Amino acid sequence: MTDRRLLLVHAHPDDESIGTGATMAKYVAEGAHVTLVTCTLGEEGEIIPGDLAHLAADRDDALGPYRIGELDAACKALGVEDHRFLGEPGRWRDSGMMGVASNDHPKAFWQADLDEAAGELVKVIREVNPQVLVTYDENGFYGHPDHIQAHRVARRAFELAADPGFGTGEPWRIAKFYHTAVARSVLRRSSEALREAGVGFLVEDVEDMAFGCPDQDVTTEIDARPWIGNKFEAMRAHATQITVSEPWFALSNNIGQEIAGVEHYTLAIGSPGLPVPGPPVEAGGLGEPHNRENDLFAGIH
């Protein structure tokens, strides 16, 4: 078994590619064991291509099984061979955006019993024995109920996996627990690049966006630009949800966004590794005046 084992918990198919795809491809290429757990099938996703409109959520949940195939293709593009759905495929259902009727579906992930769902994740943790776990922050990155629930479930599983009195199997203490993050300076640069390219832009002021955090909150910067081609391919695999025109993409709202090869994280639990300066602009870096970890496994012995 490889010495480095990374576990990522995402809410729906496509979340893994958009937010952490380059990171996943990088660590796979470097020999780490990367495990992806997806909590729902994404049955409530808004379908972009007209020729796939028949998969809409009000037609017997045909979209969910279709998205399993999209996720399989995305994982192949990223090199990820260890992918599981939480519990089993379809155990919990996509809850839709906050405040909509599908939040109250009896199988909605938003309604899942916390310890029951966390218990399913503990089984994976004790099998894989990861040193690092990645998911969203308390707000689910941008407020989606399934993202918030993914955070709650991952956080509870982080605790329960170390408890020898919970379930069966040897307890396992995960060394580092990360939240995904996007620094607001990155969003500003991205918006400006979109304007200059005539593609469009996210919003006039990034402070108005549902996601993004102060730069000083970012503890970890993973420069995975050599693997951005894998991320492009993985995002294209999610064709029902994402339109890709390198280096841009758009979701069903048709608002352009930049595809990032440098992905950011905030260390929520664990001891940080040695912070290092990012590469300077002349070396192809972003030129940010921040010293951050450049490895999710930094400081783990």
N, C-alpha and C positions, 0 to 999 in steps of 0.2 A: 504494500500500500504506500502511495506517495506520502511524503512528509507534510505536504500542505494540502489542506482540505477546506474548501469554501462552500458555504450553503447560502443560497439566495431564496427569499420568500417573496413571491409576487402575486398580485391579486388576479390578473387576467392574462391570457395570451396576448402578446405584444408589449406588455409592460417591461418584460425582461430585456427586449431588444432596444427599446427606446431609451431606457434609463441606464442600463448596465451592460449593454451588449458588447461594447468594446472591452470593458473590463473582463467579462467572462471569456471572450476570445483570447485575450492576452494571457490569462492565467492557465487556460487549457493548453495554449501553445508552449507555455513554460513548464508544463508537466504537473500542474496542480490538479487535484480531483475537484471538479466543479459540479455541485448538485443544485438543480433548480426545482423548487416546489411551487406549483401554481395552484391557487386556492379555488378558482372557478373556471368554467369553460368560456366565460365571456358572452353568455347568451343575449345580453342586452346591448351589445355593441351596435353602433350605427353603421350600416353597410354602405360603402362608397360606390363600387362598380354596379352599374345598372343591371348587368346581366346576372348578378348574384342577389338581386333584390328579393327573390323568392325565399331567401334564407332568413328573412326578417323575424324578429323575436316573437311576433304574434302568430307565427305559423309553426306550431308544434316544436319550438326550440330547435329547429334544424340548424341554426347557426352554430350552436355549441359543438356538436360533433364535427362540423366542417372546420372549425377553428383548431381542433386537435391536430388535424393534418397540417394547418398553417404553422402551428407551434413546433411540430416535428421537423418541418423544413427549416424553420428558424434555428432550432437547436443544432441541426446538421451544419448549417452555415457557420455557427459559432464554435463548432467542434464539441459541443456539450453532449455527452452520451448518457448522463445520469439525470433523467428528468422524471418527476412524479407529480401527480395531482394529489392534493391534500386528501387523505382518506382513500379515495378512488375517483376516477373521472365522473363528474356530476354529483358527487356527494353533497356539495353545496353549490348554490346557483348564484350567478351574477345578480347583484342587488339593484343595479342601475344607479343613476345619479341620486344625490341626497334629496329626499322629499317626494320621490315619485312612488307610484303604487307598487312597483315591483320590490320596493324595500320590505313590504309586508308579505311577500311570497313565503309559504311555509318552509321552503328550502333555501331562502336567501341567506347568503353568507353573513350579512349584517345581523341576522337573527340567530346565528350559530351559538350554541352553548360554548363559552370560552374554554372551559377545561376539557370538554370533549374534543374541540378542534385542536387545542394545544396538545392534547394527548396523542393525536395522530401525528403531529409534527415531532413530538418527543421520540416516537418510534423511528423516525428518519434520523434524528440527531444521534440516537444511541447506536444505530446501524453504521452511519457514516463517520461519526466522531469528528465533526468539523472543529477547527480552531476559531473560525471566523463565521459570523452570521450577518447577513445584510438584508434589510427590509426598509420600510418607510418610517418617517417620524410619526409623532402622536397625531398629527393632522393628516396622515396618509399622503403626505407630499402636497396634495392640492385639495383635500377635503372629500374625496370620494369615499362613501361608506365602506366599500370593500377594502380600500387601501388602509383606512383607519382600523378596520377589523384585522387585517393582515399584521399590522403593527402590534395590536393587542395580543393576537395569537402567538406571534413570534416572541414577544416579550415574556409572555407567560410560559411558553415552552422553554425559553432560555433558563427560567427559574426551575421549572419542574424537572428538566433533564439532569440537573445537578442534585436532585433530591433522591437519595437512595430508597426512600419510602414510597416513591410514586411508581406504580406499575411494576414491570419486570425489566430485567436487564441491568447492566452496570451503569451507575450514574456517570455523567460526562459534563464537565464544566467547560463551557465555551470561553475562550480567552478574550475575544473582542466582538462587540455588538455594534454594528454601524447602521446609520440612517443614510439613505440616498439624499443628495443635496444638489442644488444648482446655485452658484454664487450670483448675486445680482449684477456684478460687473460683467459676468459672462453673458447674461441676458441683454445688458446694454450693448455690448459689442455685437452680439448676434442680431439685435434689432437694427443696428446701424448698417451691418453688412447686408441685411435683407433690403433695406431702403436703397442702398447704393446699387444693388443688383436689380432693383426694380421688381423684386419678387413680392414685396409687401412686408409687413412687420407685425409683431405681436400686439403691442399696445403703445400708446404715446409715452407712458411712464411705467417702467417695470415695477414700481412700487404698487401699482394697481393690479398686478398679476396675482393669480391664486397660488402661485408657487414662487420659489426663489427665497434666498436667505442672505443676511448680511455676510460679506466676505469673511469677516473674522470668525464666523461660526463654522466655516469649512476647515476641517482638520487634516483632510487627506485628499490628495490629488493624484489620480491614476492617469498617466500619460500613455494611452493605448492607441495613439494615432496610427502606428504601423498595422493595426488590425481594423481600421475603420472600414476597409472593404468588406470584411466579414459582417460588420454591423449594417452596412448598406444592404447586403444580400439578405440578412436576417429580417430587416425591416420590410424589404420587398416581399418576403414570404407571407407577411400579414396583409395580403392584398385587400381583404375585406375592410380593413381598418385604416390603412396608411397608404398615401400616395407619396412615392419617392422620386425626386428629381435632384440627383446629387449636386451640391451637398445639402439640399433642402428636403424637407418633408412636410406633409400636412395631414391632419386628421380629417374627420368628416366636416369640421367647421371651415375647412379650406384656408386656414390661417397658416402662413408659412413659418417654419421654424428651421433652425440650423441643426444638422446632425453633428453631434459632438464626438470627437475622438478622445478628448480629455474629459474624464468623468470625476465628479466630486462626491465626497462623503463626509459625514460628521461622526466621529467616534462617540458613541453614547455611553458605552460601558467598556472598561478595560484600560490597560496602560498604553499610552501612545508610544510609538517608536520615535527615533530621533528625527526631528523635522529637518528638512533640507530645502535649500532654495530651488525653485523651478528653473528650467533652462532659460537663458536669456533669449530675447527676440532674435538676435543674430544667429543663434543656434537652433532656431525653429521653435522656440518656446513662446509662451504667452506674455512674458515680460511682467508678470504680476509681482508686486513687492511683498510676497508672503512666503514664509517658511512653513512647509507642511510635510507630513508623511508622504512618501511616494510609493508605499507598499502596504496593502491591507494586512500583511503578515508581519509588518515591522515590529520588532520588540518581542516577538514570540520565540521562546527557546524550546 
